Amino acid sequence: MAVVGHTNCGGAAACVEAAKAPPQEANIPLFRWLTPLANLARSLEVDSLGQEEAVSLLVKENVRQQVRNLVGTETITKAWARGDHVQIHGWVYELSTGNLSDLGISEAP
């Protein structure tokens, strides 16, 4: 199983911008869906970085976070308890080249 982010992510770019402003409450489904990513951007203090560097960092850190989230799910923990050899990897897809970059994040039983 792989968690794959991608370069030049519009959602990550929007969250970098949101991280520069105070957190807001909104009743917009897309905003609620992106709030955890905006909070991650705030925790990374992306406001001190250039836009491209901030988006790249956020994409990579989000992949790392999602790998950790998967490891903690009931489905994965049960699979590992049964002895299933499920592996989880974190990658980033480079839109400009079509290459996958392995972030060196792998989890296995």
Secondary structure, 3 states (H helix, E strand, C coil): CEEEEECCCHHHHHHHHHHCCCCCCCCCHHHHHHHHHHHHHHHCCHHHCCHHHHHHHHHHHHHHHHHHHHHCCHHHHHHHHHCCCCCEEEEEEECCCCEEEEEEEEECC
